Amino acid sequence: MATPAQYAENRPVSGIDRAHRNVIFASSLGTVFEWYDFYLYGSLSAVIAKQFFSAVNETTGFIFALLAFAAGFFVRPFGALVFGRIGDLVGRKYTFLVTIVIMGSSTALVGMLPSYASIGVVAPVLLITLRLLQGLALGGEYGGAATYVAEHAPSNRRGFYTSWIQTTATLGLFLSLLVILVCRISLGDQFEAWGWRIPFLVSIILLIVSVYIRLKLKESPAFLEIKSQGQLSKAPLTEAFGRWSNLKIVILALLGATAGQAVVWYGGQFYALFFLEKILQVDSKAANLIIAAGLLIGTPFFVVFGSLSDRIGRKSIVLAGCVLAALTYFPVFKGLTHYANPALEAAAARSPVTVVADPADCSFQFDPIGKKTFTRSCDVAKSALAKAGVPYANEDAPAGSVARLRIGEGTQAVFVDSFAGSSLAKADFKPASEAFAKRLKAALTTAGYPAKADMSRVNYPMVIVLCAYLVLLVTMVYGPIAAWLVEMFPTRIRYSSMSLPYHIGNGWFGGFLPVTSFAIVAATGGIYNGLWYPVAVATMTAIIGMLFVRETKGTNLA
């Protein structure tokens, strides 16, 4: 049997031959399907909130839907441990066959679940259970695909080969947006009633195709080589994480590579869509088309930066993407406001809104159980502003005072008094809340705040350019990351070692970005304050990666 080095020497160094195109295609197609599943839920989180969390208020329901989405990300590192161990013991091919079956089955079942209106609290419990299964499966998928492709690749083309896998994450999102748009346009108002189930059920077809193609794959030559020599690890988890020499590299790979890569990725794709749709109140179809256009423009750069990393190294490109994100996120998202909803920007500058309230009267409005009603005057005021998509500042008022909203400044300011809902009977609270919302809407309209973004005033070319730039940053950090991680660890424990930092980074640092940033925005009122989370993490990764993580280009995987 040829050694891995001889195997690499027999492969072409220009282009990709047919056998290796099949390897990349099979690995990438399965990953397209798996990311389609995860992005599908993220894109439909607002609809899912209405279907499965209808018992809570709108703001809490949306956060709860995001947390159900994040639940899948929470268990991804555990999936990395389970399937990483199997991959190092049994082999790469059979492990990610199992993961794709679990993932596809869980996704299809979401499309069959009864809603909260039908079976009550059992519905969200079943939904979260399926999200957990999907997260476990995905925890074993990426490490297997990346390891499998890298172990087939020539050493001087490893970044180029593995970067094709990276395109599949964006292509998965693009496919999910396309399916959703077709269903929305075809079904109209029926989409939110029952049509949202169709994209989940479509995954059955993708599952059949993916399994068929992966069954034709052969095992990784590097794995077969060490297996034939009796060098397989008998305890890959102990060897990977129980020995400081390797554990240290795992920790540095997390903090100095994958954490920053994850927040730039999720910030540039998920949070950008959320920002357009939920905060700037851009029409949902238009927001999806804008993101799809940005992805279409930016996706080829995954391969560009992957190939470039074969020449100048992985580290410099990934860290440069983190630095650029930290420096430009705030101006880029402010640019999105300027070009997507100029009326909101103008109103906020001309007539800023301030919540003047006793701090003790203000709650952090998130109730995961869904049984609490926020009725204090400050909570009523902030909830109404959040629903209207209006940014606001906070100002302390004397203890015991009823909250009021100040719209504008100086002598031109208009005040809208909230009400102490906590002192009202339950039957009296609803009409009082409706009356307050009516007064607030009238005052905001007079001040120039739009109820929704005026789609005739959206500067589509500039919004698409800004979104494409965000995707470009994603390609910088994500294009070379698989090659960088694979080259950090030896073959006998590679699957386990690289999967854990990747999935802690992308599952926790990245996966919790939407809910964390939204909670920051809801708590502070500043529509850009949620960006501090990805900026801080990207900065941390740039510093740690620069100082402590080594360049791996040219590493021999034998």
C-alpha positions in Angstrom: 0.0 0.0 0.0 1.2 3.5 -0.9 2.2 5.8 2.0 0.2 9.1 2.3 3.3 10.9 0.9 3.4 8.7 -2.1 -0.3 9.0 -2.5 0.1 12.8 -2.6 2.9 12.6 -5.1 0.7 10.7 -7.6 -1.9 13.4 -7.6 -1.9 16.3 -10.1 -0.9 19.7 -8.7 -2.9 21.7 -11.2 -6.7 21.4 -11.2 -8.6 18.5 -9.6 -8.7 15.1 -11.2 -12.0 13.2 -11.5 -11.5 10.9 -8.5 -10.8 13.8 -6.2 -13.7 15.9 -7.7 -15.9 13.0 -6.7 -14.5 13.0 -3.1 -15.0 16.8 -2.7 -18.4 16.6 -4.4 -19.7 13.8 -2.2 -18.4 15.4 1.0 -19.7 18.8 0.1 -23.1 17.7 -1.1 -23.8 16.1 2.2 -22.7 19.2 4.0 -24.9 21.4 1.7 -27.8 19.3 2.8 -26.9 19.5 6.5 -26.4 23.2 6.5 -29.6 23.6 4.5 -31.4 22.1 7.5 -29.8 24.4 10.1 -30.2 27.5 8.0 -33.8 26.6 7.3 -34.7 26.9 10.9 -32.7 30.1 11.3 -34.5 31.7 8.4 -37.9 30.6 9.6 -37.4 31.5 13.3 -40.0 34.2 13.2 -42.6 31.8 11.8 -41.6 29.0 14.1 -42.0 31.4 17.1 -45.7 31.8 16.1 -46.2 28.1 15.6 -44.5 26.7 18.7 -44.2 29.5 21.2 -47.6 31.3 20.7 -48.3 31.2 24.4 -45.7 34.0 25.2 -45.5 37.6 24.2 -43.9 38.5 20.8 -40.5 39.5 22.0 -40.1 36.5 24.4 -41.4 34.2 21.7 -38.8 35.3 19.2 -36.0 35.0 21.7 -37.3 31.5 22.8 -37.4 30.5 19.1 -33.8 31.6 18.7 -32.9 29.7 21.9 -34.4 26.5 20.4 -32.3 27.2 17.4 -29.3 27.7 19.6 -30.0 24.4 21.5 -28.8 22.5 18.5 -25.6 24.5 18.6 -25.2 23.9 22.3 -24.9 20.1 21.8 -22.6 20.2 18.8 -19.4 19.9 20.8 -20.9 16.7 22.4 -21.6 15.4 19.0 -18.0 16.2 18.1 -16.8 14.0 21.0 -19.1 11.1 20.2 -18.6 11.0 16.4 -15.0 12.2 16.5 -14.1 9.2 18.6 -16.0 6.9 16.3 -14.3 8.5 13.3 -10.8 7.9 14.7 -11.6 4.3 15.7 -13.8 3.0 12.9 -13.1 5.4 10.0 -14.2 8.7 8.4 -16.6 7.4 5.7 -19.0 5.3 7.9 -19.1 8.0 10.6 -20.5 10.7 8.5 -22.9 8.4 6.9 -24.5 8.0 10.3 -24.5 11.7 11.0 -26.3 12.5 7.7 -29.1 10.0 8.4 -29.7 11.4 11.9 -29.6 15.0 10.6 -32.0 14.3 7.7 -34.5 12.4 9.7 -34.7 15.0 12.4 -35.2 17.8 9.8 -38.0 16.0 8.0 -39.8 15.4 11.3 -39.9 19.1 12.1 -42.2 19.5 9.0 -44.5 16.9 10.5 -44.8 18.3 14.1 -48.1 19.5 15.4 -48.2 23.2 16.5 -48.6 24.6 20.0 -52.3 25.2 19.2 -52.8 21.5 18.6 -50.9 19.8 21.4 -49.8 22.5 23.8 -46.4 22.5 25.5 -45.5 19.1 24.0 -45.0 20.8 20.6 -42.0 23.0 21.7 -40.5 20.1 23.7 -40.6 17.9 20.6 -39.1 20.7 18.5 -36.2 21.2 20.9 -35.6 17.5 21.0 -35.2 17.4 17.2 -32.9 20.4 17.3 -30.7 18.6 19.8 -30.5 15.5 17.6 -29.6 17.7 14.6 -26.9 19.4 16.6 -25.4 16.1 17.7 -25.3 14.9 14.2 -23.8 18.1 12.8 -21.1 17.9 15.6 -19.8 14.8 13.8 -20.3 15.9 10.2 -17.9 18.8 9.6 -14.9 17.2 11.1 -15.4 14.1 9.1 -15.9 15.9 5.8 -12.9 18.2 6.4 -10.6 15.4 7.5 -11.7 13.1 4.6 -11.1 15.7 1.9 -7.8 17.0 3.5 -6.4 13.4 3.7 -7.0 13.0 0.0 -5.5 16.4 -1.0 -1.9 17.1 -2.1 -0.1 19.1 0.6 0.4 22.1 -1.7 -3.4 22.2 -2.6 -4.9 21.4 0.7 -6.4 24.9 1.3 -7.8 24.8 -2.2 -9.4 21.4 -1.9 -10.9 21.9 1.6 -12.2 25.4 0.7 -14.8 23.7 -1.6 -16.4 22.3 1.6 -16.6 25.8 3.0 -18.7 27.0 0.1 -21.4 24.5 1.0 -22.3 26.3 4.2 -23.2 29.4 2.2 -24.8 27.3 -0.6 -26.9 25.6 2.0 -28.2 28.9 3.2 -28.7 30.0 -0.4 -30.7 26.8 -1.1 -32.9 27.3 2.0 -33.6 30.9 1.1 -34.5 29.9 -2.5 -36.9 27.1 -1.3 -38.5 29.5 1.2 -38.9 32.2 -1.4 -40.5 29.9 -3.9 -42.9 28.6 -1.2 -43.8 32.1 0.0 -44.5 33.4 -3.5 -46.5 30.3 -4.5 -48.5 30.0 -1.3 -48.9 33.6 -0.2 -50.7 33.9 3.1 -50.9 30.2 3.5 -47.2 29.9 3.9 -47.3 30.9 7.6 -50.3 28.7 8.2 -49.0 25.5 6.8 -46.6 26.1 3.9 -43.6 26.6 6.1 -43.6 22.8 6.5 -42.8 22.1 2.9 -39.1 23.3 3.0 -38.5 20.9 5.9 -40.1 18.0 4.0 -38.1 18.7 0.9 -35.0 17.6 2.9 -36.2 14.0 2.5 -35.2 14.1 -1.2 -31.8 15.7 -0.3 -31.2 13.0 2.3 -31.8 10.2 -0.2 -29.4 11.7 -2.8 -26.7 12.4 -0.2 -26.7 8.9 1.3 -26.6 7.3 -2.2 -23.5 9.4 -3.1 -21.7 8.9 0.1 -22.2 5.1 0.0 -20.0 5.1 -3.1 -17.0 6.7 -1.3 -13.9 4.8 -0.2 -12.2 5.2 3.1 -9.5 7.9 3.5 -6.0 6.7 2.4 -4.3 8.2 5.4 -6.7 6.4 7.8 -6.2 3.1 5.9 -2.4 3.6 6.1 -2.2 3.9 9.8 -4.8 1.2 10.2 -2.6 -1.2 8.2 0.4 -0.4 10.3 -1.6 -0.9 13.6 -1.2 2.7 14.6 -4.9 3.5 15.3 -5.5 5.2 18.6 -7.2 2.9 21.1 -8.5 5.8 23.2 -8.7 8.9 20.9 -10.5 11.1 23.4 -7.9 10.5 26.1 -5.1 11.0 23.7 -6.6 14.2 22.3 -7.8 15.9 25.4 -6.1 14.1 28.3 -2.6 15.0 27.3 -1.6 18.7 27.8 0.6 18.7 24.7 -2.4 18.2 22.4 -5.0 19.8 24.7 -3.0 23.0 24.6 -3.3 23.1 20.8 -7.1 22.4 21.0 -7.6 25.4 23.3 -5.5 27.7 21.1 -7.3 26.5 18.0 -10.6 27.5 19.8 -9.6 30.9 21.1 -7.1 31.8 18.4 -9.0 30.6 15.3 -12.5 29.2 15.4 -14.2 31.5 17.9 -13.4 34.6 15.8 -14.1 32.7 12.6 -17.6 31.7 14.0 -18.8 35.2 15.0 -17.6 36.7 11.7 -19.5 34.0 9.9 -22.7 34.2 11.8 -22.5 37.9 12.0 -22.1 38.3 8.2 -24.9 35.9 7.3 -27.4 35.2 10.1 -27.2 38.5 12.0 -27.2 40.5 8.8 -30.5 38.9 7.8 -32.0 39.3 11.3 -30.9 43.0 11.3 -32.6 43.8 8.0 -35.8 41.9 8.8 -36.3 42.4 12.5 -34.6 45.7 13.3 -34.8 47.7 10.1 -38.3 46.2 9.3 -37.4 45.4 5.7 -40.0 43.2 3.9 -39.1 39.6 4.5 -39.0 38.6 0.9 -36.8 41.5 0.0 -34.4 40.9 2.9 -34.0 37.2 1.8 -33.3 38.3 -1.8 -30.7 40.8 -0.6 -28.9 38.2 1.5 -29.1 35.7 -1.4 -27.6 38.3 -3.8 -24.7 39.0 -1.4 -24.1 35.3 -1.0 -24.1 34.7 -4.7 -21.5 37.5 -5.2 -19.3 36.4 -2.3 -19.3 32.6 -2.4 -16.6 32.1 -5.0 -14.1 33.9 -2.7 -14.2 30.8 -0.3 -12.1 29.1 -3.0 -10.1 32.2 -3.8 -8.9 32.5 -0.1 -8.5 28.8 0.3 -6.2 28.7 -2.7 -4.4 31.8 -1.5 -3.7 30.2 1.8 -1.7 27.5 0.0 0.7 30.3 -1.1 0.8 32.7 1.8 -0.5 30.6 4.7 -3.8 30.1 6.6 -3.2 32.2 9.7 -2.7 35.6 8.1 -5.9 35.4 6.0 -8.2 34.2 8.9 -6.8 36.7 11.3 -7.1 39.5 8.8 -10.7 38.7 8.4 -11.3 39.0 12.1 -9.5 42.3 12.3 -11.5 43.8 9.4 -14.7 42.6 11.0 -13.8 44.2 14.3 -13.0 47.5 12.6 -15.8 47.7 10.1 -18.9 46.0 11.6 -20.3 49.2 13.1 -20.0 51.4 10.0 -21.2 48.7 7.8 -24.4 48.0 9.8 -25.0 51.8 10.1 -24.7 51.8 6.4 -27.4 49.2 6.1 -29.7 51.4 8.1 -28.8 54.4 5.9 -29.6 52.6 2.7 -32.3 50.2 3.8 -34.4 52.4 6.1 -33.4 56.0 5.7 -36.6 57.2 7.4 -35.7 55.4 10.6 -32.2 56.8 10.5 -33.5 60.3 10.0 -36.2 60.0 12.7 -33.7 58.7 15.2 -31.3 61.5 14.5 -34.0 64.2 14.5 -36.2 63.0 17.3 -34.3 60.5 19.5 -36.4 58.4 21.8 -35.5 58.1 25.5 -37.1 55.9 28.1 -37.2 57.9 31.4 -37.8 55.4 34.1 -36.9 54.2 37.6 -34.2 51.5 37.0 -35.9 49.3 39.6 -39.1 49.4 37.4 -37.2 47.9 34.4 -36.9 44.1 33.9 -34.8 42.0 31.5 -37.8 40.9 29.5 -37.1 37.2 28.9 -39.2 34.5 30.4 -38.2 31.0 29.1 -41.1 29.4 30.8 -43.5 31.8 29.2 -45.8 32.3 32.2 -44.7 35.7 33.3 -46.4 39.0 32.3 -44.3 42.1 32.3 -46.7 44.9 33.4 -44.5 47.5 35.1 -44.5 50.9 33.4 -40.9 50.7 32.2 -41.5 47.2 30.8 -44.6 48.3 29.0 -42.8 51.2 27.4 -39.8 49.2 26.2 -41.9 46.3 24.9 -43.9 48.7 22.8 -40.7 50.3 21.4 -39.2 46.9 20.6 -42.3 45.8 18.7 -42.2 49.0 16.7 -38.5 48.6 15.9 -37.6 52.0 17.4 -34.1 52.5 19.0 -34.0 54.3 22.3 -31.8 55.5 25.1 -32.3 55.1 28.8 -32.4 57.8 31.5 -32.9 57.3 35.2 -36.0 58.7 36.9 -36.7 59.2 40.6 -37.6 56.0 42.5 -41.2 55.1 42.3 -42.1 57.3 39.3 -44.1 56.0 36.3 -42.0 55.6 33.2 -42.5 58.0 30.3 -41.1 58.3 26.8 -39.4 61.4 25.5 -39.5 61.8 21.7 -37.2 64.5 20.6 -35.1 66.9 22.6 -35.4 70.4 24.1 -38.6 72.4 23.8 -39.7 70.3 20.8 -39.8 67.1 22.8 -43.1 65.2 23.1 -43.8 63.0 26.1 -45.9 59.9 26.2 -46.6 58.6 29.6 -46.7 54.8 30.2 -48.9 53.3 32.9 -48.4 51.2 36.0 -49.9 48.0 34.7 -48.8 46.1 37.8 -51.5 47.9 39.8 -54.3 47.0 37.3 -56.5 43.9 37.2 -55.8 41.5 34.4 -59.0 42.4 32.6 -58.0 46.1 32.7 -54.4 45.7 31.6 -55.1 44.8 27.9 -57.3 47.9 27.1 -54.8 50.1 28.9 -51.9 48.6 26.9 -53.8 49.1 23.7 -54.6 52.7 24.5 -50.9 53.3 25.3 -49.8 51.7 22.1 -52.2 53.9 20.1 -50.9 57.1 21.8 -47.3 56.0 21.2 -47.9 55.1 17.5 -49.4 58.5 16.9 -46.5 60.3 18.5 -43.9 58.2 16.6 -45.7 58.8 13.3 -45.7 62.5 13.9 -42.0 62.4 14.7 -41.4 60.6 11.4 -40.7 57.0 12.6 -41.9 54.5 9.9 -44.0 51.5 10.9 -42.1 49.5 8.2 -39.2 50.3 5.9 -40.4 52.1 2.8 -39.4 49.6 0.1 -39.5 52.3 -2.6 -36.7 54.1 -0.8 -34.4 51.1 -0.3 -31.1 51.6 -2.1 -30.8 47.9 -3.3 -27.4 48.2 -5.0 -25.7 49.7 -1.9 -27.5 47.3 0.5 -26.4 44.3 -1.6 -22.8 45.7 -1.8 -22.6 46.0 2.0 -24.0 42.4 2.5 -21.6 41.1 -0.1 -18.8 42.7 1.8 -19.9 41.0 5.0 -19.9 37.7 3.1 -16.4 38.5 1.8 -15.2 38.7 5.4 -16.9 35.3 6.0 -14.9 33.8 3.1 -11.7 35.2 4.5 -12.1 33.5 7.9 -13.9 30.4 6.7 -12.1 29.5 3.4 -8.8 28.5 5.0 -10.1 27.3 8.4 -10.5 23.5 7.5 -6.9 23.2 6.2 -5.6 25.1 9.2 -7.4 22.9 11.8 -6.6 19.6 10.0 -2.9 20.4 9.8 -2.7 21.1 13.6 -3.3 17.5 14.6 -1.9 14.0 13.8 -3.9 11.5 11.7 -4.6 9.0 14.6 -6.6 11.6 16.6 -7.4 14.2 13.9 -11.1 13.7 13.7 -11.6 14.1 17.5 -9.0 16.9 18.0 -10.2 19.3 15.2 -13.9 18.7 15.7 -14.1 19.9 19.3 -12.6 23.4 18.9 -14.5 23.9 15.6 -17.8 23.0 17.2 -17.3 24.9 20.4 -16.4 27.9 18.3 -19.2 27.6 15.8 -21.7 25.9 18.1 -21.3 28.2 21.2 -19.5 31.4 20.2 -21.2 31.6 16.8 -24.5 29.7 17.4 -25.4 31.9 20.4 -24.7 35.1 18.5 -28.2 35.8 17.3 -29.9 35.3 20.7 -27.0 37.1 22.6 -27.0 40.1 20.3 -30.8 40.4 20.2 -30.9 40.3 24.0 -28.3 43.1 24.2 -30.4 45.2 21.7 -33.6 44.5 23.6 -32.0 45.4 27.0 -30.2 48.6 25.9 -32.4 49.9 23.1 -29.4 50.6 20.9 -29.9 48.8 17.6 -26.1 48.5 17.0 -25.2 47.4 20.5 -25.6 43.8 19.6 -22.5 44.1 17.4 -20.2 44.5 20.5 -20.4 40.7 21.0 -18.9 39.7 17.6 -16.5 42.6 17.6 -15.1 41.6 21.1 -14.7 37.9 20.2 -13.1 38.6 16.8 -10.7 41.0 18.5 -9.8 38.3 21.1 -9.1 35.7 18.3 -7.0 38.1 16.3 -4.7 38.8 19.4 -4.5 35.2 20.6 -4.1 33.8 17.1 -1.3 36.3 16.2 0.7 35.6 19.4 0.2 31.9 20.1 -1.2 29.9 17.1 1.3 28.6 14.6 1.2 28.7 10.8 0.6 25.2 9.4 1.0 25.6 5.6 3.0 22.7 4.1 2.5 20.3 7.1 2.8 16.6 6.3 -0.4 14.8 7.4 1.3 11.4 7.6 
